Amino acid sequence: MILGNECTRSCGFCSVPRGHGEPLDPAEPANVARMAASLGLRYVVITSVNRDEMPDGGAGHWAATVREVRAQLPASRVEVLTPDFRGNRAALHTVLDAGPHVYNHNMETVPRLYRRVRPQADYRQSLDVLAAAKQHAPHMLTKSGLMLGLGERREEVEQLLRDLRASNCDIATIGQYLQPTRHNLSVVRYVDPTEFESYRTFGLSIGFREVFSGPLVRSSYMADVVSNIK
């Protein structure tokens, strides 16, 4: 995770400290790449906090990190899991032009629950970000994830998956929400594994290249498997 330890948003499911944003570490891109190289990683997933106070949302720092990782690990694949950059297309393009292999932006939940789960985000804007990423880099795999157990209904989950496909999203991840601290949203229900499997079947039936769906699935779950997706 790059761009500091403080997030400028207050999503109900997340326990990352809230703040106004720390000063960026100019050595971070090179340090991330050095660490990834020392571990001999074949697949690197980079994510970040939101930095809404910055005009580009931190996109320049994102791009520098991707370039450093690719320079030090030329045979490895890089996946970026980014914020929405407030819908700023120029910021999004800055990250994509750095050359990640997979672009990921999580929807997290169904639109009815956004005010509670992602109060500073917008459902349609997140879909537009995914669509814009595919439009700008048509050959890049796009990916998004959501959590179950926050009070969503089956028909809402299926509609979210349809909306993702309409935005040309290639891969979906679906997992169980787990409350990280007592200050975060409570779990409404624990979803049965058979229901998770039914969402995978539905997602594949409407055209996703792959759907990872299960109680322990997270955004980076078996992320390197996408290396084999054409």
N, C-alpha and C positions, 0 to 999 in steps of 0.2 A: 504494500500500500504506500503510495507516494503522496506528496503535497502536504505533509505534516500530519499531526495527530488530532487536530481539531476540525470538526465539520461545521459548516455554516448553516446546516439544516437540522431539523429535529424530527426525524422520522420515528414513528412510534415503535417500530420493531428493532431499532438499532441502538447499541450501547456505546458507540463511538462518542467521545466527549464533544460537547457543543462549544463553539467559540466563534471568534471573529476571524480566525485564520492566523496561523503563525507565519513568520518570515520564511520564504522558501530557502532551502539549502541548495546553493548552486552546484555543490558536489554530488547531490543525490543521484542524478542520472548515471554518472560514471560509477558511483558506489553500488548502485543496484546491479549494473551490468557486471561489475567485478565480482560481486557476491554470486550472481547466477552462474558466471563462468567458473568460479572456484568449486561450485557444486556440480558442475558438469551437466546442467539441466538441458534436456532435449525439448522441453516445452515450458514456456514462461508465461504466467498469467500476471498481468499488472492491473491493479485497481487503485482507487484514490478516494479521499474524502471530497465533498463538494467545496469549491472555493468561489462562491457566488460574489464575493467582494472584489474579485479580480475581473478586469474587462473581458479577458478571454477564458475565464473559468479555470485557468491553469493549463490551457491547451499547449502553450509553448513548452512548458516543462514536461508535459506528457510526451510531446513529440521528441524532445531531447532524450528522454529516457528510452523510448522505443529505438531510436537511432543508435544509442550507445549499446543497448542489448544486442541488436542485430549486428553491430560491428564486432562485438566480442564473441558472439555465438552465431556465426553466419549459417551454421547448419541446423540451428534450432528454430522452432516456430514460436511466434509471439502472439498471445491473445490479450486484448485490452478490454477491460470492463470499466466503462467510463460513466460519469454523470451525464446529465442531459445538456450541460452547458447552456441552460436556459433557452434551448432551441437555436443557439448561435451557429449558423451553418459554417461560417468562416472558421470558427474554433474547431468544429467537428472535422472539417477538411484538413486543418493543420495536423490533427492527430492521424487521420487516415493517410495523408501524404507521407508520413514517416515510415509507412510500410508494414503495419502489423498484418498478420496472416488471418486473424479472426477478430471481428468486432462484436462486442457484447455490451448490451445495455438492458438492465433488468426492468421489467414492468412491475414486479413484486406482487401486485394484487389486482383485483377487479375494480372497475371505475367507481362503483358504489362505495367502496371502502377507502378511497384515496384520501378523503378529508381527515380520516383518523390514522391511516397508515403512512401516507406520504403527503402531509399537509402542504408542503412547499413545492410539490411537483404537479404535473398535469398529465393525465392519461393520454390524451390525444397528442400532446407534445412529444411524449416518449415514443409513441408509435411513429410520429413524423421523423424523429431522429433516426430510428432504425431504417425507415424507408429511404431517408436521405443518404444514409451510409451506403446502402446497396446501390442507389442511383449513382453516387460518386465513385464507388469502387465495385462494379458489377461482379467481378470474379472473386471478391472477398467473401468468406462465409460470415453471415450475421447470426447472432444468437441472443436469446433473452430468457429470463427466468422468472418464476413466480412461486409464492409460498401458499400452502393450503393450511387451513386450521384457524383462520382469522374471522370466519363468519360468512365466507363466500358460498354461493349456491352452485350446484352442478352446471346449470344452464349458463351461469355467468363465466365459469371457467372455460366452458366450450366456446363461448363467444369471444373471450380473450384470445384463445388459440386461433380462432378464425381471424380476428383482427391482426394478429401477428403475421399470419400467412398473407393477408391482404397487403401487409407492409413488406412482403418478400423476405421475411425472416426464415432462415434455414434450419435452425436448431433451437429446441426449447428444453429448459430444465425445470422440473416441478418437484418441490420438496415440502416437507413438513415444517411449519413454523414452530420454533422453540423459543420460549421467553428467556432472553439472556440475563435480565436482572428483574428485581421486583418492581422497578420503576417503568418497565416497558409493558407493552400490551400483553394481556393474558391470552393464553391459548383457549380458543373457543371449543375446539374439538381435535381429537387425534384421528387422522384419516386412515382407514383400513388399507393395507397394501393392495388389495384387489381393486379398490377405487383408483389408486395411483396407476395401476396397470391399465385400467380402462381408459384413462386419459392419454396414456402413451398410444394405445390402439387408435383412439380417436385422432390424435395429432398426426400419426402416420397416414391415416386414411384421408386427411385433407391436404397432404403434400409436404409435411416437414421431412427433411432429409434424415433427421434423427430426433428422438424425444427421450430424454432421460427422466424417468418419473418414479419416485419412491420416497419413503419416509426420510432417508438419510441423504438424498440428493441435494447438492448445493450448486452454485453457479460454476464452480471449478471441478465438479464431480467428473472423474475420468475425462478431464478436458483434452488430454492428448489423443483420445480416440478420434477426435475430429480430423486428425492428421490423415486418417484413412478415408475420410468422406470426400468424394469428388463432386 
